[in-house]
Amino acid sequence: LRSGKIIMIVNRHFLHPEYSRILSFDNYFVDGYKIEGTKTISNEGLNENQNMYFSVRLEDGIVTSPEGEVHTKEYDKIRELVKGIETPRFRADDEYMITGMATGINRDMITYTRTIIEPLHVASSCKWVLSGSVEIAAEGKETAILDYGDGTCDAIATVTIGEESKEIVLRRK
């Protein structure tokens, strides 16, 4: 059950150097959870690899449960378009390398930081992250490394905490 408004402001085609998309919420709820924040995507032009790249920022991301629990999230990421720019109207062949970090307070009220330590390789044609790794540091917990693997489109990843590693099956991208 959804209510409220999602407001999206887009000024140009995403491949235009001055493109930006700003997404915000006006009294928006999903199944009783209030969603807040502003997500901004901006085309930053070409990088040193001559690939188009985009800054992606979430500010003041807040989810408030029906019981009043507040969870927060903010992130700054860079999405480098490494494949698919030659077919701008066909997004299914797009591939990106993503870097950056996120911070917040999770549903267990634990402060966390997620830092991409090896760029995440994502493809529109695969619902899983193909490769890359993320360091997850949570208050009062040992730091974990989530490794998405070798580039195979599958739901298998490895979590390493200290000297222990465990293969896991992912639920979604």
N, C-alpha and C positions, 0 to 999 in steps of 0.2 A: 504494500500500500504506500503510495507516494503522494505528497502534497507540497505545495509551495512552488517556487520558481527556480529554474537554473537559467542564469543569464550568461550568454556567450556573445562577446564582441570580437568580430574578426574583421581586420581592415584590408587584407589582400590575400591572394593565393599564397599557399605556404612556401612556395619556392621563390617568391619575391623577396629581395633583401630587406625590405621594411615590414615584412609580415609580422603580425602579432595576433595572438588569440588570448583573450582574458575570460576566464570562467569564474563565476561567483554564484552565490546562492542567496535567495530571498525567502526566509522562513521555510526552508526546504527540509522535509522529513521523509525518511524511508522506514517503514514499519515502526514508527514511533521514535526513531533515532534522528535527532536534529543534526544536519550537516552544515558546516560553515567553513569558510576559507576562500582564498583567491589563488587560482592557478593561472600562471602566465607562461606562455610559450612564445619565444621570439626567434626569428631567423637572424642569426649572427653573421651570415655571409659564408665565405670560404675560409677554411683553416689552412695551416701550413701544408697539409696533405692535399689541398685543393678539393676537399670534400665540404659540402654544405653542412653546417651544424646549427643546432638550436639550443638555446638555454631554456630550461624548464624549471620553474620555481613554484613551490606551494608555500603560501604564507598564511599563518593563523588558521591552519587546518584543525578543526575541532569537531569531534563527534560526541554528542551528549545523549546518553541512554535514557529510556523512559524513566528509569529510577534516579536520574540525575548524575550518574557517573560521567566524568569528563575525560576524554582521551584526546591527546594532541599529536600533531605531526606537522613537520615542516621539512622541505627538502630543496636542494639546489642540485641540478643535474645538467649535464651536457649530452645531447643526443647527436652523434655524428652520423650522417647518412653516407654509408659506405657502398651501397648497391641500390640501384633502382632509379637514380635521378634521370636517366635517359628515357624513362617511361613515366612521366609525371601524372598521367591520367590512370595509370595501372599501379596501384599501391601494393598489390599482393606480392610483388617481387622486391619490395623495399627491405633493406637490412640496415641496422644501426649498431653502433658501439656506444655504450652509455657509461659515463663516469659521474661521480658526485657522491653526495652523502645526504642522510636524513637523520632527524632527531625527533624525539617525542616522548610521550608517556603512553604505555600500552594499556590493554584492558585489565592487567593485573596491577596497574598504577605504578609500574616500574619505568624509570627514566632510561632511555636507550639511545644509542647512536649506531647507525649503519653506514659504513664507509665502503664504497666500491674500491677494492684493491687491485683487481685485474678487470679491465673493461668488460661489461656485460655485452655479449653478442646476441642480439635479438633479430628475428626475421618475421615479417608479417605472415609468412607461410607456415609458421610453427607456433603453437600456443605455449611452448616452454622456452626458457632462456637456453640458448645453445651452449654458451661457455662463459667463463668469467668467475670471479669470486667476490664475496662480500664479507667484511669483518663486522660482527655484531657484538657490541659492548653494552651490557645492561647492568644497571646499578645492583651491586651485591652478587653478581654472577661472574663466572669465568668467561673470558672472551671466546667467541666461537667464530669459525670460518666456515662459510657456506660456499662450496665449490660446485658449479653447475656442470662441469664435465668437459668433454673433448670436442664439442661442436655437433654432437648427434642430437637430433630432435627427439628427445625423450623426457620423461618425468623423473629421471634418476639424478640425484645430487649426492654430495658427500658433506657431512657436517663433521668438523674437527674441533674438539675442545681439549686443550692441553695435548696429551699424547694419544688420546683416543679418537678414532675416526669411525663413523657409522654411515652406511649408505641409507638414503631415505627416498621415498616416493613423494614427489611434489603434487600439490592439489591444483595449482594454477600458476600462471605467469606472474 
